[in-house]
């Protein structure tokens, strides 16, 4: 055989190897066809660049709010372990945690440690590909990632539907990017904006003079509280443009805070809403301060109503949105005449957690959208 022919065949062999190698490493998303090796890099809520698998199948969530957001984002079937408290299945265990009510299968998953963070060894034992962690600072995420060698996507508690609404949307979109659920993120954002738009349209034409004054008591915040625990920033009031008798000055510039019960007769709200989480303590307060509270207009006219507890291991955003419609129904009956708050709640739950669970929430919390009495 001629030397030139040998060289030609060798060259063809090299080309073939290069082509095969190129085919092996190429994929439409820019990574390997072996999806366990393909990665993307996202910027989490703490500004950290985190490299995660291109296709995430095994996830763990730690700290308050993390698992809820993953459930909202259709990621529940990829969760491979849960904090210990997620195993409880009694009414008092589940309470108003809508994401947990909607996913009873979490009781059968391995425990990754205690509430508020889990345990490193138990987290590692379930072999997650990504950990979602709600954190107070970036270093909390770095520490966990360095300890376990698993990508940690940092989420934040500091989101809301008002001044931090952009962060709320950013968090949904971040999770959507990691889970390849970008369309789901936009669906939830559209849901929020449709509801906010509807509430605004119903209440925009109502003058301040025509609005009843309102107060919310028994607000759950890091535990249960009595009637003196209230909100200066209460989303169901803010989103319905209600006339809240509480100001930030009264709660020492905190959105949730405690006032003196003796202030209530001075504030004299015409309508009072009670968070079901604090109802029992509100009953105790009424027994102690009955003579003073009976002078409040809302007590004189029996205008006291229960609302769903939405603070339960951080905010249950679906319950919060449902509360808005009941608050609107009570404060502006004409503007909300076509609304059935219970049906609306189930519509919202269906959108956010995939199941109509209003009755379950009511059964767990002791009540729902109804008039209440604080008589012992």
VOFI-62366 format. One record per residue (C-alpha): chain; residue in three letters; x, y, z. Coordinates in pm, whole numbers, plus 50000, padded with zeros to 5 digits. Layout:
REM residues N
+-------+------+-------+-------+-------+
! chain ! resn !     X !     Y !     Z !
+-------+------+-------+-------+-------+
!     A !  Ala !     X !     Y !     Z !
...
+-------+------+-------+-------+-------+
***
This chain:
REM residues 376
+-------+------+-------+-------+-------+
! chain ! resn !     X !     Y !     Z !
+-------+------+-------+-------+-------+
!     A !  Unk ! 50000 ! 50000 ! 50000 !
!     A !  Unk ! 50125 ! 50348 ! 49914 !
!     A !  Unk ! 50235 ! 50568 ! 50201 !
!     A !  Unk ! 49994 ! 50843 ! 50084 !
!     A !  Unk ! 49700 ! 50601 ! 50113 !
!     A !  Unk ! 49804 ! 50508 ! 50466 !
!     A !  Unk ! 49816 ! 50875 ! 50559 !
!     A !  Unk ! 49473 ! 50933 ! 50403 !
!     A !  Unk ! 49317 ! 50647 ! 50598 !
!     A !  Unk ! 49477 ! 50767 ! 50919 !
!     A !  Unk ! 49346 ! 51117 ! 50860 !
!     A !  Unk ! 48997 ! 50983 ! 50801 !
!     A !  Unk ! 49023 ! 50786 ! 51125 !
!     A !  Unk ! 49118 ! 51100 ! 51318 !
!     A !  Unk ! 48828 ! 51291 ! 51166 !
!     A !  Unk ! 48589 ! 51013 ! 51259 !
!     A !  Unk ! 48707 ! 51014 ! 51619 !
!     A !  Unk ! 48669 ! 51391 ! 51638 !
!     A !  Unk ! 48317 ! 51374 ! 51493 !
!     A !  Unk ! 48211 ! 51100 ! 51734 !
!     A !  Unk ! 48359 ! 51291 ! 52026 !
!     A !  Unk ! 48176 ! 51604 ! 51919 !
!     A !  Unk ! 47848 ! 51415 ! 51897 !
!     A !  Unk ! 47901 ! 51272 ! 52244 !
!     A !  Unk ! 47956 ! 51608 ! 52410 !
!     A !  Unk ! 47706 ! 51812 ! 52210 !
!     A !  Unk ! 47350 ! 51869 ! 52326 !
!     A !  Unk ! 47093 ! 52133 ! 52222 !
!     A !  Unk ! 47118 ! 52300 ! 52568 !
!     A !  Unk ! 47495 ! 52331 ! 52542 !
!     A !  Unk ! 47586 ! 52040 ! 52771 !
!     A !  Unk ! 47637 ! 51669 ! 52755 !
!     A !  Unk ! 47376 ! 51428 ! 52627 !
!     A !  Unk ! 47437 ! 51257 ! 52961 !
!     A !  Unk ! 47198 ! 51477 ! 53158 !
!     A !  Unk ! 47361 ! 51383 ! 53489 !
!     A !  Unk ! 47664 ! 51584 ! 53369 !
!     A !  Unk ! 47486 ! 51872 ! 53196 !
!     A !  Unk ! 47452 ! 52184 ! 53409 !
!     A !  Unk ! 47318 ! 52537 ! 53411 !
!     A !  Unk ! 47418 ! 52827 ! 53633 !
!     A !  Unk ! 47155 ! 53039 ! 53807 !
!     A !  Unk ! 47177 ! 53345 ! 54026 !
!     A !  Unk ! 46989 ! 53281 ! 54350 !
!     A !  Unk ! 46805 ! 53528 ! 54572 !
!     A !  Unk ! 47130 ! 53616 ! 54750 !
!     A !  Unk ! 47320 ! 53698 ! 54433 !
!     A !  Unk ! 47514 ! 53370 ! 54444 !
!     A !  Unk ! 47593 ! 53194 ! 54118 !
!     A !  Unk ! 47495 ! 52832 ! 54167 !
!     A !  Unk ! 47560 ! 52554 ! 53916 !
!     A !  Unk ! 47287 ! 52291 ! 53916 !
!     A !  Unk ! 47203 ! 51988 ! 53701 !
!     A !  Unk ! 47026 ! 52067 ! 53379 !
!     A !  Unk ! 46752 ! 51822 ! 53476 !
!     A !  Unk ! 46682 ! 51812 ! 53849 !
!     A !  Unk ! 46502 ! 51503 ! 53979 !
!     A !  Unk ! 46600 ! 51488 ! 54349 !
!     A !  Unk ! 46551 ! 51791 ! 54573 !
!     A !  Unk ! 46541 ! 51876 ! 54942 !
!     A !  Unk ! 46398 ! 52191 ! 55100 !
!     A !  Unk ! 46510 ! 52334 ! 55433 !
!     A !  Unk ! 46372 ! 52610 ! 55655 !
!     A !  Unk ! 46034 ! 52778 ! 55652 !
!     A !  Unk ! 45877 ! 52863 ! 55314 !
!     A !  Unk ! 46115 ! 52660 ! 55096 !
!     A !  Unk ! 45902 ! 52346 ! 55058 !
!     A !  Unk ! 45589 ! 52556 ! 55013 !
!     A !  Unk ! 45738 ! 52742 ! 54717 !
!     A !  Unk ! 45856 ! 52416 ! 54561 !
!     A !  Unk ! 45504 ! 52273 ! 54591 !
!     A !  Unk ! 45358 ! 52587 ! 54436 !
!     A !  Unk ! 45602 ! 52535 ! 54149 !
!     A !  Unk ! 45497 ! 52173 ! 54076 !
!     A !  Unk ! 45811 ! 52029 ! 54232 !
!     A !  Unk ! 45656 ! 51812 ! 54504 !
!     A !  Unk ! 45715 ! 51487 ! 54317 !
!     A !  Unk ! 46089 ! 51554 ! 54313 !
!     A !  Unk ! 46120 ! 51600 ! 54690 !
!     A !  Unk ! 46314 ! 51305 ! 54838 !
!     A !  Unk ! 46310 ! 51396 ! 55207 !
!     A !  Unk ! 46138 ! 51638 ! 55444 !
!     A !  Unk ! 46195 ! 51802 ! 55780 !
!     A !  Unk ! 46055 ! 51604 ! 56070 !
!     A !  Unk ! 45747 ! 51819 ! 56134 !
!     A !  Unk ! 45625 ! 51752 ! 55778 !
!     A !  Unk ! 45555 ! 51391 ! 55883 !
!     A !  Unk ! 45276 ! 51490 ! 56121 !
!     A !  Unk ! 44929 ! 51432 ! 55978 !
!     A !  Unk ! 44684 ! 51526 ! 56255 !
!     A !  Unk ! 44474 ! 51840 ! 56227 !
!     A !  Unk ! 44697 ! 52025 ! 56471 !
!     A !  Unk ! 45007 ! 51909 ! 56282 !
!     A !  Unk ! 44881 ! 52023 ! 55943 !
!     A !  Unk ! 44696 ! 52335 ! 56048 !
!     A !  Unk ! 44688 ! 52592 ! 55771 !
!     A !  Unk ! 44988 ! 52466 ! 55578 !
!     A !  Unk ! 44806 ! 52425 ! 55250 !
!     A !  Unk ! 45103 ! 52276 ! 55064 !
!     A !  Unk ! 45125 ! 51997 ! 55322 !
!     A !  Unk ! 44750 ! 51929 ! 55321 !
!     A !  Unk ! 44772 ! 51893 ! 54944 !
!     A !  Unk ! 45060 ! 51644 ! 54969 !
!     A !  Unk ! 44989 ! 51369 ! 55224 !
!     A !  Unk ! 45262 ! 51160 ! 55062 !
!     A !  Unk ! 45522 ! 51370 ! 55245 !
!     A !  Unk ! 45448 ! 51157 ! 55553 !
!     A !  Unk ! 45614 ! 50862 ! 55380 !
!     A !  Unk ! 45936 ! 51038 ! 55280 !
!     A !  Unk ! 46262 ! 51003 ! 55476 !
!     A !  Unk ! 46318 ! 51259 ! 55750 !
!     A !  Unk ! 46610 ! 51494 ! 55683 !
!     A !  Unk ! 46626 ! 51635 ! 56034 !
!     A !  Unk ! 46439 ! 51876 ! 56260 !
!     A !  Unk ! 46234 ! 52179 ! 56169 !
!     A !  Unk ! 46420 ! 52496 ! 56065 !
!     A !  Unk ! 46712 ! 52345 ! 55877 !
!     A !  Unk ! 46737 ! 51968 ! 55901 !
!     A !  Unk ! 47053 ! 51769 ! 55973 !
!     A !  Unk ! 47357 ! 51749 ! 55744 !
!     A !  Unk ! 47401 ! 51374 ! 55765 !
!     A !  Unk ! 47033 ! 51301 ! 55709 !
!     A !  Unk ! 47018 ! 51541 ! 55415 !
!     A !  Unk ! 47321 ! 51376 ! 55256 !
!     A !  Unk ! 47166 ! 51031 ! 55310 !
!     A !  Unk ! 46880 ! 51102 ! 55067 !
!     A !  Unk ! 47126 ! 51204 ! 54793 !
!     A !  Unk ! 46970 ! 51529 ! 54673 !
!     A !  Unk ! 47088 ! 51688 ! 54349 !
!     A !  Unk ! 46982 ! 52035 ! 54465 !
!     A !  Unk ! 46893 ! 52183 ! 54801 !
!     A !  Unk ! 46656 ! 52482 ! 54825 !
!     A !  Unk ! 46721 ! 52677 ! 55142 !
!     A !  Unk ! 46532 ! 52979 ! 55271 !
!     A !  Unk ! 46803 ! 53181 ! 55438 !
!     A !  Unk ! 46868 ! 53503 ! 55622 !
!     A !  Unk ! 47203 ! 53562 ! 55456 !
!     A !  Unk ! 47417 ! 53427 ! 55173 !
!     A !  Unk ! 47672 ! 53268 ! 55405 !
!     A !  Unk ! 47406 ! 53029 ! 55539 !
!     A !  Unk ! 47375 ! 52884 ! 55189 !
!     A !  Unk ! 47751 ! 52877 ! 55135 !
!     A !  Unk ! 47806 ! 52690 ! 55461 !
!     A !  Unk ! 47554 ! 52419 ! 55373 !
!     A !  Unk ! 47685 ! 52385 ! 55017 !
!     A !  Unk ! 48046 ! 52358 ! 55134 !
!     A !  Unk ! 47956 ! 52105 ! 55403 !
!     A !  Unk ! 47766 ! 51869 ! 55172 !
!     A !  Unk ! 47911 ! 51937 ! 54828 !
!     A !  Unk ! 47557 ! 51974 ! 54692 !
!     A !  Unk ! 47433 ! 52287 ! 54510 !
!     A !  Unk ! 47231 ! 52506 ! 54744 !
!     A !  Unk ! 46990 ! 52752 ! 54583 !
!     A !  Unk ! 46925 ! 53032 ! 54829 !
!     A !  Unk ! 46568 ! 53159 ! 54869 !
!     A !  Unk ! 46448 ! 53443 ! 55092 !
!     A !  Unk ! 46167 ! 53505 ! 55338 !
!     A !  Unk ! 46164 ! 53873 ! 55242 !
!     A !  Unk ! 45903 ! 53865 ! 54968 !
!     A !  Unk ! 45550 ! 54000 ! 54968 !
!     A !  Unk ! 45275 ! 54128 ! 54741 !
!     A !  Unk ! 45351 ! 54496 ! 54804 !
!     A !  Unk ! 45691 ! 54665 ! 54833 !
!     A !  Unk ! 45877 ! 54337 ! 54778 !
!     A !  Unk ! 45651 ! 54200 ! 54507 !
!     A !  Unk ! 45934 ! 54212 ! 54252 !
!     A !  Unk ! 46130 ! 53976 ! 54479 !
!     A !  Unk ! 45826 ! 53749 ! 54504 !
!     A !  Unk ! 45816 ! 53721 ! 54125 !
!     A !  Unk ! 46194 ! 53681 ! 54106 !
!     A !  Unk ! 46181 ! 53391 ! 54351 !
!     A !  Unk ! 45915 ! 53208 ! 54152 !
!     A !  Unk ! 46112 ! 53257 ! 53832 !
!     A !  Unk ! 46434 ! 53139 ! 53996 !
!     A !  Unk ! 46270 ! 52814 ! 54104 !
!     A !  Unk ! 46114 ! 52782 ! 53761 !
!     A !  Unk ! 46457 ! 52809 ! 53600 !
!     A !  Unk ! 46604 ! 52538 ! 53823 !
!     A !  Unk ! 46308 ! 52300 ! 53782 !
!     A !  Unk ! 46244 ! 52380 ! 53415 !
!     A !  Unk ! 45903 ! 52515 ! 53520 !
!     A !  Unk ! 45926 ! 52867 ! 53378 !
!     A !  Unk ! 45568 ! 52850 ! 53249 !
!     A !  Unk ! 45441 ! 52758 ! 53595 !
!     A !  Unk ! 45611 ! 53064 ! 53743 !
!     A !  Unk ! 45432 ! 53287 ! 53495 !
!     A !  Unk ! 45101 ! 53110 ! 53565 !
!     A !  Unk ! 45128 ! 53191 ! 53936 !
!     A !  Unk ! 45236 ! 53549 ! 53871 !
!     A !  Unk ! 44937 ! 53590 ! 53639 !
!     A !  Unk ! 44713 ! 53448 ! 53914 !
!     A !  Unk ! 44837 ! 53705 ! 54166 !
!     A !  Unk ! 44803 ! 53993 ! 53924 !
!     A !  Unk ! 44455 ! 53888 ! 53812 !
!     A !  Unk ! 44343 ! 53875 ! 54176 !
!     A !  Unk ! 44504 ! 54208 ! 54266 !
!     A !  Unk ! 44349 ! 54366 ! 53960 !
!     A !  Unk ! 44006 ! 54224 ! 54043 !
!     A !  Unk ! 44024 ! 54344 ! 54404 !
!     A !  Unk ! 44132 ! 54690 ! 54294 !
!     A !  Unk ! 43854 ! 54713 ! 54035 !
!     A !  Unk ! 43593 ! 54619 ! 54294 !
!     A !  Unk ! 43709 ! 54869 ! 54558 !
!     A !  Unk ! 43856 ! 55160 ! 54361 !
!     A !  Unk ! 43533 ! 55361 ! 54345 !
!     A !  Unk ! 43449 ! 55339 ! 54716 !
!     A !  Unk ! 43515 ! 55662 ! 54904 !
!     A !  Unk ! 43689 ! 55664 ! 55242 !
!     A !  Unk ! 43372 ! 55803 ! 55399 !
!     A !  Unk ! 43180 ! 55495 ! 55290 !
!     A !  Unk ! 43434 ! 55248 ! 55428 !
!     A !  Unk ! 43388 ! 55072 ! 55759 !
!     A !  Unk ! 43682 ! 55087 ! 55998 !
!     A !  Unk ! 43848 ! 54749 ! 56050 !
!     A !  Unk ! 44084 ! 54569 ! 56286 !
!     A !  Unk ! 44244 ! 54224 ! 56275 !
!     A !  Unk ! 44337 ! 54045 ! 56598 !
!     A !  Unk ! 44478 ! 53714 ! 56713 !
!     A !  Unk ! 44736 ! 53732 ! 56435 !
!     A !  Unk ! 44967 ! 53431 ! 56421 !
!     A !  Unk ! 45332 ! 53530 ! 56414 !
!     A !  Unk ! 45599 ! 53298 ! 56552 !
!     A !  Unk ! 45323 ! 53136 ! 56754 !
!     A !  Unk ! 44966 ! 53204 ! 56861 !
!     A !  Unk ! 44852 ! 53534 ! 57010 !
!     A !  Unk ! 44547 ! 53705 ! 57152 !
!     A !  Unk ! 44335 ! 53994 ! 57033 !
!     A !  Unk ! 44609 ! 54246 ! 57109 !
!     A !  Unk ! 44831 ! 54107 ! 56831 !
!     A !  Unk ! 44748 ! 54284 ! 56509 !
!     A !  Unk ! 44883 ! 54413 ! 56178 !
!     A !  Unk ! 44961 ! 54762 ! 56060 !
!     A !  Unk ! 45042 ! 54602 ! 55726 !
!     A !  Unk ! 44776 ! 54336 ! 55669 !
!     A !  Unk ! 44761 ! 54225 ! 55304 !
!     A !  Unk ! 44388 ! 54140 ! 55303 !
!     A !  Unk ! 44326 ! 54501 ! 55416 !
!     A !  Unk ! 44589 ! 54653 ! 55190 !
!     A !  Unk ! 44475 ! 54469 ! 54878 !
!     A !  Unk ! 44113 ! 54569 ! 54940 !
!     A !  Unk ! 44205 ! 54927 ! 55036 !
!     A !  Unk ! 44039 ! 54878 ! 55375 !
!     A !  Unk ! 44030 ! 55140 ! 55650 !
!     A !  Unk ! 44269 ! 54979 ! 55900 !
!     A !  Unk ! 44257 ! 55146 ! 56242 !
!     A !  Unk ! 44615 ! 55033 ! 56314 !
!     A !  Unk ! 44915 ! 55235 ! 56198 !
!     A !  Unk ! 45284 ! 55147 ! 56190 !
!     A !  Unk ! 45347 ! 55394 ! 56470 !
!     A !  Unk ! 45120 ! 55186 ! 56695 !
!     A !  Unk ! 45319 ! 54868 ! 56627 !
!     A !  Unk ! 45664 ! 55032 ! 56657 !
!     A !  Unk ! 45710 ! 55036 ! 56279 !
!     A !  Unk ! 45659 ! 54661 ! 56250 !
!     A !  Unk ! 45403 ! 54510 ! 56015 !
!     A !  Unk ! 45289 ! 54273 ! 56293 !
!     A !  Unk ! 45289 ! 54379 ! 56655 !
!     A !  Unk ! 45118 ! 54400 ! 56991 !
!     A !  Unk ! 44906 ! 54686 ! 57117 !
!     A !  Unk ! 44741 ! 54746 ! 57452 !
!     A !  Unk ! 44393 ! 54595 ! 57465 !
!     A !  Unk ! 44281 ! 54917 ! 57633 !
!     A !  Unk ! 44343 ! 55092 ! 57299 !
!     A !  Unk ! 44063 ! 54904 ! 57123 !
!     A !  Unk ! 43776 ! 55110 ! 57271 !
!     A !  Unk ! 43962 ! 55425 ! 57163 !
!     A !  Unk ! 44020 ! 55292 ! 56810 !
!     A !  Unk ! 43660 ! 55165 ! 56804 !
!     A !  Unk ! 43668 ! 54952 ! 56486 !
!     A !  Unk ! 43334 ! 54882 ! 56327 !
!     A !  Unk ! 43444 ! 54536 ! 56208 !
!     A !  Unk ! 43692 ! 54297 ! 56368 !
!     A !  Unk ! 43851 ! 53997 ! 56197 !
!     A !  Unk ! 44004 ! 53720 ! 56407 !
!     A !  Unk ! 44281 ! 53492 ! 56282 !
!     A !  Unk ! 44160 ! 53141 ! 56361 !
!     A !  Unk ! 44505 ! 53051 ! 56492 !
!     A !  Unk ! 44458 ! 53289 ! 56784 !
!     A !  Unk ! 44087 ! 53240 ! 56848 !
!     A !  Unk ! 44126 ! 53052 ! 57178 !
!     A !  Unk ! 44353 ! 53323 ! 57317 !
!     A !  Unk ! 44115 ! 53592 ! 57194 !
!     A !  Unk ! 43836 ! 53421 ! 57389 !
!     A !  Unk ! 44055 ! 53436 ! 57701 !
!     A !  Unk ! 44126 ! 53804 ! 57640 !
!     A !  Unk ! 43758 ! 53880 ! 57600 !
!     A !  Unk ! 43683 ! 53711 ! 57930 !
!     A !  Unk ! 43944 ! 53927 ! 58104 !
!     A !  Unk ! 43856 ! 54257 ! 57935 !
!     A !  Unk ! 43487 ! 54206 ! 57863 !
!     A !  Unk ! 43367 ! 54535 ! 58008 !
!     A !  Unk ! 43607 ! 54738 ! 57795 !
!     A !  Unk ! 43567 ! 54534 ! 57476 !
!     A !  Unk ! 43188 ! 54542 ! 57494 !
!     A !  Unk ! 43205 ! 54918 ! 57432 !
!     A !  Unk ! 43372 ! 54862 ! 57093 !
!     A !  Unk ! 43130 ! 54907 ! 56803 !
!     A !  Unk ! 43226 ! 54572 ! 56644 !
!     A !  Unk ! 43133 ! 54393 ! 56969 !
!     A !  Unk ! 42813 ! 54593 ! 57015 !
!     A !  Unk ! 42695 ! 54503 ! 56663 !
!     A !  Unk ! 42838 ! 54147 ! 56649 !
!     A !  Unk ! 43057 ! 54234 ! 56353 !
!     A !  Unk ! 43335 ! 53985 ! 56435 !
!     A !  Unk ! 43450 ! 53738 ! 56169 !
!     A !  Unk ! 43703 ! 53460 ! 56133 !
!     A !  Unk ! 43975 ! 53456 ! 55866 !
!     A !  Unk ! 44208 ! 53176 ! 55763 !
!     A !  Unk ! 44541 ! 53164 ! 55941 !
!     A !  Unk ! 44794 ! 53226 ! 55666 !
!     A !  Unk ! 45109 ! 53254 ! 55879 !
!     A !  Unk ! 45208 ! 52893 ! 55945 !
!     A !  Unk ! 45576 ! 52808 ! 55894 !
!     A !  Unk ! 45595 ! 53138 ! 55700 !
!     A !  Unk ! 45327 ! 53274 ! 55469 !
!     A !  Unk ! 45074 ! 53054 ! 55290 !
!     A !  Unk ! 45018 ! 53287 ! 54998 !
!     A !  Unk ! 44713 ! 53103 ! 54870 !
!     A !  Unk ! 44530 ! 53140 ! 55202 !
!     A !  Unk ! 44627 ! 53507 ! 55215 !
!     A !  Unk ! 44472 ! 53567 ! 54873 !
!     A !  Unk ! 44159 ! 53376 ! 54975 !
!     A !  Unk ! 44126 ! 53591 ! 55289 !
!     A !  Unk ! 44120 ! 53902 ! 55069 !
!     A !  Unk ! 43789 ! 53798 ! 54913 !
!     A !  Unk ! 43623 ! 53729 ! 55248 !
!     A !  Unk ! 43745 ! 54059 ! 55391 !
!     A !  Unk ! 43612 ! 54231 ! 55078 !
!     A !  Unk ! 43278 ! 54052 ! 55109 !
!     A !  Unk ! 43232 ! 54172 ! 55467 !
!     A !  Unk ! 43356 ! 54528 ! 55424 !
!     A !  Unk ! 43203 ! 54595 ! 55081 !
!     A !  Unk ! 42905 ! 54360 ! 55041 !
!     A !  Unk ! 42774 ! 54536 ! 54731 !
!     A !  Unk ! 43109 ! 54532 ! 54549 !
!     A !  Unk ! 43155 ! 54161 ! 54627 !
!     A !  Unk ! 42791 ! 54057 ! 54589 !
!     A !  Unk ! 42876 ! 53800 ! 54319 !
!     A !  Unk ! 43157 ! 53639 ! 54520 !
!     A !  Unk ! 43122 ! 53320 ! 54723 !
!     A !  Unk ! 43438 ! 53338 ! 54940 !
!     A !  Unk ! 43450 ! 52963 ! 55000 !
!     A !  Unk ! 43425 ! 52884 ! 54629 !
!     A !  Unk ! 43684 ! 53152 ! 54557 !
!     A !  Unk ! 43917 ! 52999 ! 54815 !
!     A !  Unk ! 43892 ! 52659 ! 54649 !
!     A !  Unk ! 43955 ! 52816 ! 54311 !
!     A !  Unk ! 44274 ! 52973 ! 54448 !
!     A !  Unk ! 44384 ! 52653 ! 54621 !
!     A !  Unk ! 44327 ! 52460 ! 54300 !
!     A !  Unk ! 44555 ! 52699 ! 54115 !
!     A !  Unk ! 44831 ! 52711 ! 54376 !
!     A !  Unk ! 44846 ! 52358 ! 54521 !
!     A !  Unk ! 44641 ! 52162 ! 54269 !
!     A !  Unk ! 44359 ! 52061 ! 54505 !
!     A !  Unk ! 44043 ! 52230 ! 54636 !
!     A !  Unk ! 44115 ! 52205 ! 55010 !
!     A !  Unk ! 43910 ! 52481 ! 55177 !
!     A !  Unk ! 43714 ! 52229 ! 55385 !
!     A !  Unk ! 44035 ! 52060 ! 55499 !
!     A !  Unk ! 44188 ! 52391 ! 55605 !
!     A !  Unk ! 43871 ! 52476 ! 55799 !
!     A !  Unk ! 43867 ! 52135 ! 55970 !
!     A !  Unk ! 44231 ! 52170 ! 56073 !
!     A !  Unk ! 44209 ! 52529 ! 56197 !
!     A !  Unk ! 43873 ! 52509 ! 56371 !
!     A !  Unk ! 43680 ! 52740 ! 56144 !
!     A !  Unk ! 43671 ! 52937 ! 55825 !
!     A !  Unk ! 43486 ! 53229 ! 55671 !
!     A !  Unk ! 43213 ! 53286 ! 55928 !
!     A !  Unk ! 43091 ! 53511 ! 56205 !
!     A !  Unk ! 43253 ! 53425 ! 56538 !
!     A !  Unk ! 43178 ! 53485 ! 56904 !
!     A !  Unk ! 43442 ! 53540 ! 57171 !
!     A !  Unk ! 43203 ! 53438 ! 57448 !
!     A !  Unk ! 43370 ! 53159 ! 57644 !
+-------+------+-------+-------+-------+
***
